Amino acid sequence: MQTNRRNLLKIAAAGAIGSALPFGFAGNAFAANKRIAMVVKNLGNTYFDACAEGAKQAAAELGGIDIIYTASTKPTAEEQIAVLDALVAQKVDGLIISANDPSALIPVCKKAAERGIKVISFDSAVAQEGRIMHLNPSSTALIGAKQVQMIAKTLGGKGEVAILSAASTMTNQNSWIEAMKEEWKKPEYKDMPLVTTVYGDDQDDKSYREMQGLVKSFPNLKGVISPTTIGIRSGAKAIVDGGLAGKIFITGLGLPSEMKDYVLKGACDTFAIWNPIEYGYAATMVLGSILNGADAGPGKTVKMGKKGEAMVADNGEAAMGEPFVFDKSNVEKFAKIF
């Protein structure tokens, strides 16, 4: 499995529905094959490619599921709505969405529901009115606190810190940042002020420039938290390219395969992530069970295959598990996997 993982993570995401990537699997879980579309934020994001590999695994395990993995070329609500409209017109059976804007997608998701299409979200939530449930990778509080704890450990609790986020409209980013700020209120962080938050819009070039801007604007900057896989890799590259490894450290949410070199070069001490392959798998398992008649409403327990079960809270959200921390001791091992 590990020998093929690198190629599996290079799955080409389709920019238009006609060229979306289908994974078809024979099976008898359903009377006829069901089509589930995984609609992510944007193309060219290896994190979502890994999620798609997990969806493929779940579909094979469930049987009778075809997965359509697609996204817009840019991480905007307008382009994502166009993708979803096309899928609704195709009459897919289910949608798994990582939302670029939580509220803007409500109308198209309601239209899907009216036509019998089951809608859930993962990664970045669709607002509650637009979906059956949302599967978080972990709890918001744990994810936010962990990132503050990691940079504090690296800096010894002292020094200016900034946040390099994705787009300002993304639900998960904003929720995690609020959780960070709650953790930051603790007295042990009194010598580690948060100086600013900037947005790289989940684009490599912009995230790189925002990191350079932070260095110029805050000469005493010691740390950066980036709760996005694109932001952390681009920020780390800017640190290395600027000769600042060991002087400024970045942490946040990243993929081992993308962060290994930056950890070994000293731009990043620790970072965290859940396994995105397992995340895509769990979300697909949940939607598969819903398509098979399961109730995923508040107070209900949803099944996630080999990932076990999760309880749906009153806000219609459930959590898969806890984030995992990577450093020099384990990053090379996991970089071979995802």
Phi and psi in degrees as GROMACS dihedral restraints (atoms count N, CA, C in turn):
[ dihedral_restraints ]
;  ai    aj    ak    al  type     phi  dphi    fc
    3     4     5     6     1   -66.5    20    10
    4     5     6     7     1   -34.9    20    10
    6     7     8     9     1   -64.9    20    10
    7     8     9    10     1   -25.3    20    10
    9    10    11    12     1   -99.3    20    10
   10    11    12    13     1    -4.5    20    10
   12    13    14    15     1   -61.7    20    10
   13    14    15    16     1   -40.2    20    10
   15    16    17    18     1   -59.2    20    10
   16    17    18    19     1   -42.8    20    10
   18    19    20    21     1   -68.7    20    10
   19    20    21    22     1   -36.4    20    10
   21    22    23    24     1   -63.6    20    10
   22    23    24    25     1   -32.4    20    10
   24    25    26    27     1   -77.6    20    10
   25    26    27    28     1    -5.4    20    10
   27    28    29    30     1   -98.3    20    10
   28    29    30    31     1    20.2    20    10
   30    31    32    33     1   -51.9    20    10
   31    32    33    34     1   130.0    20    10
   33    34    35    36     1   -82.2    20    10
   34    35    36    37     1   118.0    20    10
   36    37    38    39     1   -77.5    20    10
   37    38    39    40     1   141.9    20    10
   39    40    41    42     1   -92.3    20    10
   40    41    42    43     1   138.5    20    10
   42    43    44    45     1   -86.2    20    10
   43    44    45    46     1   -21.7    20    10
   45    46    47    48     1  -128.8    20    10
   46    47    48    49     1   155.9    20    10
   48    49    50    51     1   -60.9    20    10
   49    50    51    52     1   -36.7    20    10
   51    52    53    54     1   -63.7    20    10
   52    53    54    55     1   -23.7    20    10
   54    55    56    57     1  -111.7    20    10
   55    56    57    58     1    15.6    20    10
   57    58    59    60     1   -64.0    20    10
   58    59    60    61     1   151.2    20    10
   60    61    62    63     1   -88.1    20    10
   61    62    63    64     1   114.4    20    10
   63    64    65    66     1   -95.5    20    10
   64    65    66    67     1   141.1    20    10
   66    67    68    69     1  -116.9    20    10
   67    68    69    70     1   108.4    20    10
   69    70    71    72     1  -104.0    20    10
   70    71    72    73     1   139.6    20    10
   72    73    74    75     1  -138.1    20    10
   73    74    75    76     1   134.5    20    10
   75    76    77    78     1   -75.9    20    10
   76    77    78    79     1   148.3    20    10
   78    79    80    81     1   174.5    20    10
   79    80    81    82     1   174.2    20    10
   81    82    83    84     1  -125.6    20    10
   82    83    84    85     1    23.9    20    10
   84    85    86    87     1   -67.8    20    10
   85    86    87    88     1   -28.2    20    10
   87    88    89    90     1  -128.9    20    10
   88    89    90    91     1   154.4    20    10
   90    91    92    93     1   -61.2    20    10
   91    92    93    94     1   -36.6    20    10
   93    94    95    96     1  -138.5    20    10
   94    95    96    97     1   153.4    20    10
   96    97    98    99     1   -55.8    20    10
   97    98    99   100     1   135.8    20    10
   99   100   101   102     1   -99.9    20    10
  100   101   102   103     1   142.1    20    10
  102   103   104   105     1  -106.2    20    10
  103   104   105   106     1   118.9    20    10
  105   106   107   108     1  -110.6    20    10
  106   107   108   109     1   127.2    20    10
  108   109   110   111     1  -103.6    20    10
  109   110   111   112     1   124.3    20    10
  111   112   113   114     1   -96.7    20    10
  112   113   114   115     1   109.2    20    10
  114   115   116   117     1  -107.2    20    10
  115   116   117   118     1   109.0    20    10
  117   118   119   120     1  -101.4    20    10
  118   119   120   121     1  -177.2    20    10
  120   121   122   123     1   -69.7    20    10
  121   122   123   124     1   -43.3    20    10
  123   124   125   126     1  -164.3    20    10
  124   125   126   127     1   166.4    20    10
  126   127   128   129     1   -78.2    20    10
  127   128   129   130     1   162.3    20    10
  129   130   131   132     1    75.3    20    10
  130   131   132   133     1    20.8    20    10
  132   133   134   135     1  -110.3    20    10
  133   134   135   136     1   107.7    20    10
  135   136   137   138     1   -65.9    20    10
  136   137   138   139     1   -23.6    20    10
  138   139   140   141     1   -60.4    20    10
  139   140   141   142     1   -47.6    20    10
  141   142   143   144     1   -72.1    20    10
  142   143   144   145     1   -30.3    20    10
  144   145   146   147     1   -60.2    20    10
  145   146   147   148     1   -38.9    20    10
  147   148   149   150     1   -68.0    20    10
  148   149   150   151     1   -39.1    20    10
  150   151   152   153     1   -58.7    20    10
  151   152   153   154     1   -40.1    20    10
  153   154   155   156     1   -64.4    20    10
  154   155   156   157     1   -35.4    20    10
  156   157   158   159     1   -64.0    20    10
  157   158   159   160     1   -38.1    20    10
  159   160   161   162     1   -65.5    20    10
  160   161   162   163     1   -38.6    20    10
  162   163   164   165     1   -61.6    20    10
  163   164   165   166     1   -38.8    20    10
  165   166   167   168     1   -61.6    20    10
  166   167   168   169     1   -44.0    20    10
  168   169   170   171     1   -63.3    20    10
  169   170   171   172     1   -42.7    20    10
  171   172   173   174     1   -64.5    20    10
  172   173   174   175     1   -41.8    20    10
  174   175   176   177     1   -61.7    20    10
  175   176   177   178     1   -40.0    20    10
  177   178   179   180     1   -65.2    20    10
  178   179   180   181     1   -38.5    20    10
  180   181   182   183     1   -71.1    20    10
  181   182   183   184     1   -40.5    20    10
  183   184   185   186     1   -71.0    20    10
  184   185   186   187     1   -41.9    20    10
  186   187   188   189     1    79.4    20    10
  187   188   189   190     1   143.1    20    10
  189   190   191   192     1    74.1    20    10
  190   191   192   193     1    23.5    20    10
  192   193   194   195     1  -123.3    20    10
  193   194   195   196     1   131.3    20    10
  195   196   197   198     1  -107.5    20    10
  196   197   198   199     1   129.7    20    10
  198   199   200   201     1  -103.2    20    10
  199   200   201   202     1   128.6    20    10
  201   202   203   204     1  -108.2    20    10
  202   203   204   205     1   117.3    20    10
  204   205   206   207     1  -106.8    20    10
  205   206   207   208     1   118.5    20    10
  207   208   209   210     1  -153.1    20    10
  208   209   210   211     1   168.7    20    10
  210   211   212   213     1  -167.5    20    10
  211   212   213   214     1   168.3    20    10
  213   214   215   216     1   -83.2    20    10
  214   215   216   217     1   164.6    20    10
  216   217   218   219     1   -74.9    20    10
  217   218   219   220     1   -25.4    20    10
  219   220   221   222     1  -123.4    20    10
  220   221   222   223     1   146.6    20    10
  222   223   224   225     1   -80.3    20    10
  223   224   225   226     1    63.8    20    10
  225   226   227   228     1  -119.7    20    10
  226   227   228   229     1   153.6    20    10
  228   229   230   231     1   -64.2    20    10
  229   230   231   232     1   -39.6    20    10
  231   232   233   234     1   -60.3    20    10
  232   233   234   235     1   -46.7    20    10
  234   235   236   237     1   -70.1    20    10
  235   236   237   238     1   -35.8    20    10
  237   238   239   240     1   -66.5    20    10
  238   239   240   241     1   -37.9    20    10
  240   241   242   243     1   -61.5    20    10
  241   242   243   244     1   -39.6    20    10
  243   244   245   246     1   -62.9    20    10
  244   245   246   247     1   -40.6    20    10
  246   247   248   249     1   -62.9    20    10
  247   248   249   250     1   -45.1    20    10
  249   250   251   252     1   -66.0    20    10
  250   251   252   253     1   -39.4    20    10
  252   253   254   255     1   -57.9    20    10
  253   254   255   256     1   -42.7    20    10
  255   256   257   258     1   -65.4    20    10
  256   257   258   259     1   -38.2    20    10
  258   259   260   261     1   -68.4    20    10
  259   260   261   262     1   -39.1    20    10
  261   262   263   264     1   -61.5    20    10
  262   263   264   265     1   -42.4    20    10
  264   265   266   267     1   -62.7    20    10
  265   266   267   268     1   -31.9    20    10
  267   268   269   270     1   -76.9    20    10
  268   269   270   271     1    -9.8    20    10
  270   271   272   273     1    61.7    20    10
  271   272   273   274     1    48.6    20    10
  273   274   275   276     1   -65.2    20    10
  274   275   276   277     1   164.7    20    10
  276   277   278   279     1   -89.6    20    10
  277   278   279   280     1   -28.2    20    10
  279   280   281   282     1  -153.8    20    10
  280   281   282   283     1   154.4    20    10
  282   283   284   285     1  -127.9    20    10
  283   284   285   286     1   133.2    20    10
  285   286   287   288     1  -116.2    20    10
  286   287   288   289     1   114.7    20    10
  288   289   290   291     1  -120.3    20    10
  289   290   291   292     1   135.5    20    10
  291   292   293   294     1  -105.6    20    10
  292   293   294   295     1   108.6    20    10
  294   295   296   297     1   -80.3    20    10
  295   296   297   298     1   136.1    20    10
  297   298   299   300     1   -80.9    20    10
  298   299   300   301     1   -21.1    20    10
  300   301   302   303     1  -151.8    20    10
  301   302   303   304     1   123.6    20    10
  303   304   305   306     1   -65.4    20    10
  304   305   306   307     1   -39.3    20    10
  306   307   308   309     1   -89.7    20    10
  307   308   309   310     1   -33.5    20    10
  309   310   311   312     1   -63.0    20    10
  310   311   312   313     1   -24.9    20    10
  312   313   314   315     1   -85.5    20    10
  313   314   315   316     1    -7.4    20    10
  315   316   317   318     1   -55.7    20    10
  316   317   318   319     1   -50.1    20    10
  318   319   320   321     1   -58.0    20    10
  319   320   321   322     1   -46.0    20    10
  321   322   323   324     1   -69.9    20    10
  322   323   324   325     1   -32.9    20    10
  324   325   326   327     1   -70.3    20    10
  325   326   327   328     1   -37.1    20    10
  327   328   329   330     1   -65.4    20    10
  328   329   330   331     1   -38.4    20    10
  330   331   332   333     1   -62.0    20    10
  331   332   333   334     1   -40.9    20    10
  333   334   335   336     1   -61.6    20    10
  334   335   336   337     1   -45.8    20    10
  336   337   338   339     1   -61.7    20    10
  337   338   339   340     1   -39.5    20    10
  339   340   341   342     1   -62.4    20    10
  340   341   342   343     1   -24.6    20    10
  342   343   344   345     1   -97.4    20    10
  343   344   345   346     1    14.3    20    10
  345   346   347   348     1    85.1    20    10
  346   347   348   349     1     8.7    20    10
  348   349   350   351     1   -86.7    20    10
  349   350   351   352     1   128.5    20    10
  351   352   353   354     1   -83.5    20    10
  352   353   354   355     1   128.4    20    10
  354   355   356   357     1  -121.1    20    10
  355   356   357   358     1   123.7    20    10
  357   358   359   360     1  -128.6    20    10
  358   359   360   361     1   164.7    20    10
  360   361   362   363     1  -124.5    20    10
  361   362   363   364     1   160.6    20    10
  363   364   365   366     1  -147.5    20    10
  364   365   366   367     1   167.0    20    10
  366   367   368   369     1    65.8    20    10
  367   368   369   370     1   -70.8    20    10
  369   370   371   372     1  -126.0    20    10
  370   371   372   373     1   118.3    20    10
  372   373   374   375     1   -73.2    20    10
  373   374   375   376     1   141.3    20    10
  375   376   377   378     1   -75.6    20    10
  376   377   378   379     1   144.4    20    10
  378   379   380   381     1   -54.8    20    10
  379   380   381   382     1   150.1    20    10
  381   382   383   384     1   -55.1    20    10
  382   383   384   385     1   -33.6    20    10
  384   385   386   387     1   -65.9    20    10
  385   386   387   388     1   -17.6    20    10
  387   388   389   390     1  -104.0    20    10
  388   389   390   391     1     3.8    20    10
  390   391   392   393     1  -150.0    20    10
  391   392   393   394     1   163.7    20    10
  393   394   395   396     1   -73.1    20    10
  394   395   396   397     1   -46.2    20    10
  396   397   398   399     1  -160.1    20    10
  397   398   399   400     1   168.4    20    10
  399   400   401   402     1  -126.3    20    10
  400   401   402   403     1   134.2    20    10
  402   403   404   405     1  -104.1    20    10
  403   404   405   406     1   111.3    20    10
  405   406   407   408     1   -81.6    20    10
  406   407   408   409     1   151.5    20    10
  408   409   410   411     1   -71.4    20    10
  409   410   411   412     1   -31.0    20    10
  411   412   413   414     1  -154.5    20    10
  412   413   414   415     1  -170.6    20    10
  414   415   416   417     1   -86.1    20    10
  415   416   417   418     1   145.8    20    10
  417   418   419   420     1   -57.7    20    10
  418   419   420   421     1   -41.9    20    10
  420   421   422   423     1   -63.1    20    10
  421   422   423   424     1   -43.3    20    10
  423   424   425   426     1   -67.1    20    10
  424   425   426   427     1   -41.3    20    10
  426   427   428   429     1   -65.0    20    10
  427   428   429   430     1   -46.3    20    10
  429   430   431   432     1   -63.9    20    10
  430   431   432   433     1   -47.8    20    10
  432   433   434   435     1   -63.4    20    10
  433   434   435   436     1   -41.1    20    10
  435   436   437   438     1   -58.5    20    10
  436   437   438   439     1   -39.3    20    10
  438   439   440   441     1   -69.7    20    10
  439   440   441   442     1   -38.2    20    10
  441   442   443   444     1   -67.2    20    10
  442   443   444   445     1   -41.1    20    10
  444   445   446   447     1   -62.4    20    10
  445   446   447   448     1   -39.1    20    10
  447   448   449   450     1   -65.1    20    10
  448   449   450   451     1   -47.3    20    10
  450   451   452   453     1   -69.4    20    10
  451   452   453   454     1   -33.2    20    10
  453   454   455   456     1   -64.4    20    10
  454   455   456   457     1   -40.6    20    10
  456   457   458   459     1   -63.6    20    10
  457   458   459   460     1   -42.5    20    10
  459   460   461   462     1   -63.9    20    10
  460   461   462   463     1   -42.9    20    10
  462   463   464   465     1   -90.3    20    10
  463   464   465   466     1    -1.7    20    10
  465   466   467   468     1    67.4    20    10
  466   467   468   469     1    23.9    20    10
  468   469   470   471     1    75.8    20    10
  469   470   471   472     1    14.1    20    10
  471   472   473   474     1  -133.9    20    10
  472   473   474   475     1   135.3    20    10
  474   475   476   477     1   125.4    20    10
  475   476   477   478     1   153.9    20    10
  477   478   479   480     1   -71.3    20    10
  478   479   480   481     1   140.3    20    10
  480   481   482   483     1  -132.2    20    10
  481   482   483   484     1   141.8    20    10
  483   484   485   486     1  -121.9    20    10
  484   485   486   487     1   163.3    20    10
  486   487   488   489     1  -113.1    20    10
  487   488   489   490     1   130.2    20    10
  489   490   491   492     1  -111.3    20    10
  490   491   492   493     1   100.9    20    10
  492   493   494   495     1   -97.4    20    10
  493   494   495   496     1  -175.1    20    10
  495   496   497   498     1   -91.2    20    10
  496   497   498   499     1  -125.4    20    10
  498   499   500   501     1   -85.9    20    10
  499   500   501   502     1   148.9    20    10
  501   502   503   504     1   -68.4    20    10
  502   503   504   505     1   -14.5    20    10
  504   505   506   507     1   -94.1    20    10
  505   506   507   508     1    -6.6    20    10
  507   508   509   510     1   -76.9    20    10
  508   509   510   511     1   123.3    20    10
  510   511   512   513     1   -56.0    20    10
  511   512   513   514     1   -51.3    20    10
  513   514   515   516     1   -64.9    20    10
  514   515   516   517     1   -41.8    20    10
  516   517   518   519     1   -58.3    20    10
  517   518   519   520     1   -48.1    20    10
  519   520   521   522     1   -65.7    20    10
  520   521   522   523     1   -38.7    20    10
  522   523   524   525     1   -65.7    20    10
  523   524   525   526     1   -42.9    20    10
  525   526   527   528     1   -66.1    20    10
  526   527   528   529     1   -38.4    20    10
  528   529   530   531     1   -65.5    20    10
  529   530   531   532     1   -40.4    20    10
  531   532   533   534     1   -62.4    20    10
  532   533   534   535     1   -39.2    20    10
  534   535   536   537     1   -66.7    20    10
  535   536   537   538     1   -36.4    20    10
  537   538   539   540     1   -59.3    20    10
  538   539   540   541     1   -46.0    20    10
  540   541   542   543     1   -64.3    20    10
  541   542   543   544     1   -33.3    20    10
  543   544   545   546     1   -64.8    20    10
  544   545   546   547     1   -45.0    20    10
  546   547   548   549     1   -62.5    20    10
  547   548   549   550     1   -37.4    20    10
  549   550   551   552     1   -64.3    20    10
  550   551   552   553     1   -19.1    20    10
  552   553   554   555     1   -70.6    20    10
  553   554   555   556     1   -15.5    20    10
  555   556   557   558     1   -67.3    20    10
  556   557   558   559     1   145.2    20    10
  558   559   560   561     1   -60.9    20    10
  559   560   561   562     1   -25.0    20    10
  561   562   563   564     1   -67.7    20    10
  562   563   564   565     1   -10.7    20    10
  564   565   566   567     1  -106.0    20    10
  565   566   567   568     1    14.8    20    10
  567   568   569   570     1   -62.8    20    10
  568   569   570   571     1   -23.7    20    10
  570   571   572   573     1  -101.0    20    10
  571   572   573   574     1    15.1    20    10
  573   574   575   576     1  -130.9    20    10
  574   575   576   577     1    73.6    20    10
  576   577   578   579     1   -72.6    20    10
  577   578   579   580     1   145.8    20    10
  579   580   581   582     1   -85.4    20    10
  580   581   582   583     1   117.3    20    10
  582   583   584   585     1   -92.8    20    10
  583   584   585   586     1   -30.3    20    10
  585   586   587   588     1  -171.6    20    10
  586   587   588   589     1   165.8    20    10
  588   589   590   591     1  -126.4    20    10
  589   590   591   592     1   129.2    20    10
  591   592   593   594     1  -123.3    20    10
  592   593   594   595     1   164.4    20    10
  594   595   596   597     1  -126.7    20    10
  595   596   597   598     1   123.8    20    10
  597   598   599   600     1   -99.0    20    10
  598   599   600   601     1     2.0    20    10
  600   601   602   603     1    56.9    20    10
  601   602   603   604     1    26.0    20    10
  603   604   605   606     1    55.2    20    10
  604   605   606   607     1    36.2    20    10
  606   607   608   609     1  -121.5    20    10
  607   608   609   610     1   132.3    20    10
  609   610   611   612     1   -58.1    20    10
  610   611   612   613     1   -48.2    20    10
  612   613   614   615     1   -66.4    20    10
  613   614   615   616     1   -41.7    20    10
  615   616   617   618     1   -69.8    20    10
  616   617   618   619     1   -40.2    20    10
  618   619   620   621     1   -61.8    20    10
  619   620   621   622     1   -40.0    20    10
  621   622   623   624     1   -61.4    20    10
  622   623   624   625     1   -45.7    20    10
  624   625   626   627     1   -67.4    20    10
  625   626   627   628     1   -37.8    20    10
  627   628   629   630     1   -64.2    20    10
  628   629   630   631     1   -37.2    20    10
  630   631   632   633     1   -64.8    20    10
  631   632   633   634     1   -43.8    20    10
  633   634   635   636     1   -60.9    20    10
  634   635   636   637     1   -39.2    20    10
  636   637   638   639     1   -64.4    20    10
  637   638   639   640     1   -37.7    20    10
  639   640   641   642     1   -62.4    20    10
  640   641   642   643     1   -42.2    20    10
  642   643   644   645     1   -62.4    20    10
  643   644   645   646     1   -41.4    20    10
  645   646   647   648     1   -71.8    20    10
  646   647   648   649     1   -38.0    20    10
  648   649   650   651     1   -78.9    20    10
  649   650   651   652     1   -25.9    20    10
  651   652   653   654     1  -129.3    20    10
  652   653   654   655     1    85.9    20    10
  654   655   656   657     1   -62.1    20    10
  655   656   657   658     1   -18.2    20    10
  657   658   659   660     1  -100.0    20    10
  658   659   660   661     1    12.2    20    10
  660   661   662   663     1   -62.3    20    10
  661   662   663   664     1   133.6    20    10
  663   664   665   666     1  -118.1    20    10
  664   665   666   667     1   -25.5    20    10
  666   667   668   669     1  -147.4    20    10
  667   668   669   670     1   155.4    20    10
  669   670   671   672     1  -136.5    20    10
  670   671   672   673     1   137.1    20    10
  672   673   674   675     1  -110.3    20    10
  673   674   675   676     1   126.2    20    10
  675   676   677   678     1  -126.6    20    10
  676   677   678   679     1   103.9    20    10
  678   679   680   681     1   -83.1    20    10
  679   680   681   682     1    39.7    20    10
  681   682   683   684     1  -149.8    20    10
  682   683   684   685     1   135.9    20    10
  684   685   686   687     1   -63.8    20    10
  685   686   687   688     1   -32.9    20    10
  687   688   689   690     1   -74.4    20    10
  688   689   690   691     1   -42.8    20    10
  690   691   692   693     1   -62.4    20    10
  691   692   693   694     1   -43.5    20    10
  693   694   695   696     1   -69.1    20    10
  694   695   696   697     1   -38.3    20    10
  696   697   698   699     1   -71.3    20    10
  697   698   699   700     1   -37.8    20    10
  699   700   701   702     1   -71.7    20    10
  700   701   702   703     1   -39.3    20    10
  702   703   704   705     1   -64.0    20    10
  703   704   705   706     1   -41.2    20    10
  705   706   707   708     1   -64.0    20    10
  706   707   708   709     1   -39.5    20    10
  708   709   710   711     1   -63.4    20    10
  709   710   711   712     1   -41.0    20    10
  711   712   713   714     1   -63.6    20    10
  712   713   714   715     1   -37.3    20    10
  714   715   716   717     1   -64.3    20    10
  715   716   717   718     1   -47.5    20    10
  717   718   719   720     1   -65.0    20    10
  718   719   720   721     1   -46.9    20    10
  720   721   722   723     1   -62.0    20    10
  721   722   723   724     1   -31.2    20    10
  723   724   725   726     1   -85.7    20    10
  724   725   726   727     1     3.1    20    10
  726   727   728   729     1    68.8    20    10
  727   728   729   730     1    29.0    20    10
  729   730   731   732     1  -107.3    20    10
  730   731   732   733     1     6.1    20    10
  732   733   734   735     1   -59.9    20    10
  733   734   735   736     1   131.1    20    10
  735   736   737   738     1    90.0    20    10
  736   737   738   739     1   -12.4    20    10
  738   739   740   741     1  -107.0    20    10
  739   740   741   742     1   -39.7    20    10
  741   742   743   744     1  -124.1    20    10
  742   743   744   745     1   135.0    20    10
  744   745   746   747     1  -118.5    20    10
  745   746   747   748     1   142.9    20    10
  747   748   749   750     1  -116.8    20    10
  748   749   750   751     1   142.9    20    10
  750   751   752   753     1  -138.3    20    10
  751   752   753   754     1  -179.0    20    10
  753   754   755   756     1   140.5    20    10
  754   755   756   757     1  -143.2    20    10
  756   757   758   759     1  -111.3    20    10
  757   758   759   760     1   117.1    20    10
  759   760   761   762     1  -145.9    20    10
  760   761   762   763     1   170.7    20    10
  762   763   764   765     1   -98.3    20    10
  763   764   765   766     1   133.7    20    10
  765   766   767   768     1   -54.6    20    10
  766   767   768   769     1   -39.4    20    10
  768   769   770   771     1   -63.5    20    10
  769   770   771   772     1   -28.6    20    10
  771   772   773   774     1   -93.6    20    10
  772   773   774   775     1   -22.4    20    10
  774   775   776   777     1  -103.0    20    10
  775   776   777   778     1    -9.3    20    10
  777   778   779   780     1   -52.1    20    10
  778   779   780   781     1   -53.4    20    10
  780   781   782   783     1   -62.8    20    10
  781   782   783   784     1   -36.1    20    10
  783   784   785   786     1   -72.7    20    10
  784   785   786   787     1   -31.3    20    10
  786   787   788   789     1   -67.3    20    10
  787   788   789   790     1   -46.4    20    10
  789   790   791   792     1   -67.2    20    10
  790   791   792   793     1   -27.3    20    10
  792   793   794   795     1   -87.7    20    10
  793   794   795   796     1    -5.6    20    10
  795   796   797   798     1    90.8    20    10
  796   797   798   799     1     9.1    20    10
  798   799   800   801     1   -81.6    20    10
  799   800   801   802     1   -22.6    20    10
  801   802   803   804     1  -135.0    20    10
  802   803   804   805     1   125.8    20    10
  804   805   806   807     1   -86.7    20    10
  805   806   807   808     1   -53.3    20    10
  807   808   809   810     1  -139.8    20    10
  808   809   810   811     1   154.7    20    10
  810   811   812   813     1  -150.7    20    10
  811   812   813   814     1   170.9    20    10
  813   814   815   816     1  -138.4    20    10
  814   815   816   817     1   160.9    20    10
  816   817   818   819     1  -171.0    20    10
  817   818   819   820     1   159.6    20    10
  819   820   821   822     1   -92.0    20    10
  820   821   822   823     1   165.5    20    10
  822   823   824   825     1   -74.5    20    10
  823   824   825   826     1   111.1    20    10
  825   826   827   828     1   -66.3    20    10
  826   827   828   829     1   -26.0    20    10
  828   829   830   831     1   -65.0    20    10
  829   830   831   832     1   -44.7    20    10
  831   832   833   834     1   -66.7    20    10
  832   833   834   835     1   -32.3    20    10
  834   835   836   837     1   -66.8    20    10
  835   836   837   838     1   -47.0    20    10
  837   838   839   840     1   -62.6    20    10
  838   839   840   841     1   -36.9    20    10
  840   841   842   843     1   -62.4    20    10
  841   842   843   844     1   -49.2    20    10
  843   844   845   846     1   -63.2    20    10
  844   845   846   847     1   -43.2    20    10
  846   847   848   849     1   -62.3    20    10
  847   848   849   850     1   -40.3    20    10
  849   850   851   852     1   -68.9    20    10
  850   851   852   853     1   -37.9    20    10
  852   853   854   855     1   -62.1    20    10
  853   854   855   856     1   -41.7    20    10
  855   856   857   858     1   -61.9    20    10
  856   857   858   859     1   -48.7    20    10
  858   859   860   861     1   -67.2    20    10
  859   860   861   862     1   -35.3    20    10
  861   862   863   864     1   -60.1    20    10
  862   863   864   865     1   -40.9    20    10
  864   865   866   867     1   -69.3    20    10
  865   866   867   868     1   -35.0    20    10
  867   868   869   870     1   -64.3    20    10
  868   869   870   871     1   -43.4    20    10
  870   871   872   873     1   -62.8    20    10
  871   872   873   874     1   -24.3    20    10
  873   874   875   876     1   -92.1    20    10
  874   875   876   877     1     9.0    20    10
  876   877   878   879     1   105.7    20    10
  877   878   879   880     1     0.8    20    10
  879   880   881   882     1   -71.1    20    10
  880   881   882   883     1   147.8    20    10
  882   883   884   885     1   -92.9    20    10
  883   884   885   886     1   121.9    20    10
  885   886   887   888     1  -115.3    20    10
  886   887   888   889     1    29.1    20    10
  888   889   890   891     1   -78.1    20    10
  889   890   891   892     1   172.5    20    10
  891   892   893   894     1   -53.0    20    10
  892   893   894   895     1   135.5    20    10
  894   895   896   897     1    87.5    20    10
  895   896   897   898     1    -9.3    20    10
  897   898   899   900     1   -91.2    20    10
  898   899   900   901     1   160.5    20    10
  900   901   902   903     1  -105.0    20    10
  901   902   903   904     1   128.9    20    10
  903   904   905   906     1  -104.5    20    10
  904   905   906   907     1   145.5    20    10
  906   907   908   909     1   -96.2    20    10
  907   908   909   910     1   135.8    20    10
  909   910   911   912     1  -121.3    20    10
  910   911   912   913     1    31.7    20    10
  912   913   914   915     1    61.6    20    10
  913   914   915   916     1  -130.8    20    10
  915   916   917   918     1   -66.0    20    10
  916   917   918   919     1   -13.3    20    10
  918   919   920   921     1   -85.7    20    10
  919   920   921   922     1     0.8    20    10
  921   922   923   924     1    88.7    20    10
  922   923   924   925     1  -141.6    20    10
  924   925   926   927     1  -128.9    20    10
  925   926   927   928     1   159.2    20    10
  927   928   929   930     1  -142.0    20    10
  928   929   930   931     1   143.5    20    10
  930   931   932   933     1   -88.5    20    10
  931   932   933   934     1   133.4    20    10
  933   934   935   936     1   -84.7    20    10
  934   935   936   937     1   124.6    20    10
  936   937   938   939     1   -78.7    20    10
  937   938   939   940     1   176.3    20    10
  939   940   941   942     1   -62.0    20    10
  940   941   942   943     1   -26.7    20    10
  942   943   944   945     1   -85.1    20    10
  943   944   945   946     1     8.4    20    10
  945   946   947   948     1    77.5    20    10
  946   947   948   949     1    21.7    20    10
  948   949   950   951     1  -119.7    20    10
  949   950   951   952     1   147.7    20    10
  951   952   953   954     1  -133.7    20    10
  952   953   954   955     1   163.6    20    10
  954   955   956   957     1  -124.4    20    10
  955   956   957   958     1   138.6    20    10
  957   958   959   960     1   -77.3    20    10
  958   959   960   961     1   -43.5    20    10
  960   961   962   963     1   178.3    20    10
  961   962   963   964     1  -162.8    20    10
  963   964   965   966     1   -99.2    20    10
  964   965   966   967     1   151.9    20    10
  966   967   968   969     1   -70.3    20    10
  967   968   969   970     1   154.2    20    10
  969   970   971   972     1  -115.0    20    10
  970   971   972   973     1   137.2    20    10
  972   973   974   975     1   -96.2    20    10
  973   974   975   976     1   136.6    20    10
  975   976   977   978     1  -116.4    20    10
  976   977   978   979     1   145.9    20    10
  978   979   980   981     1  -152.9    20    10
  979   980   981   982     1  -165.6    20    10
  981   982   983   984     1   -61.3    20    10
  982   983   984   985     1   -24.6    20    10
  984   985   986   987     1   -75.2    20    10
  985   986   987   988     1   -20.5    20    10
  987   988   989   990     1  -136.5    20    10
  988   989   990   991     1    -8.7    20    10
  990   991   992   993     1   -65.4    20    10
  991   992   993   994     1   -35.0    20    10
  993   994   995   996     1   -67.2    20    10
  994   995   996   997     1   -37.7    20    10
  996   997   998   999     1   -63.0    20    10
  997   998   999  1000     1   -48.6    20    10
  999  1000  1001  1002     1   -76.4    20    10
 1000  1001  1002  1003     1   -23.5    20    10
 1002  1003  1004  1005     1   -62.8    20    10
 1003  1004  1005  1006     1   -22.0    20    10
 1005  1006  1007  1008     1   -79.7    20    10
 1006  1007  1008  1009     1   -11.7    20    10
 1008  1009  1010  1011     1  -104.1    20    10
 1009  1010  1011  1012     1   -46.9    20    10
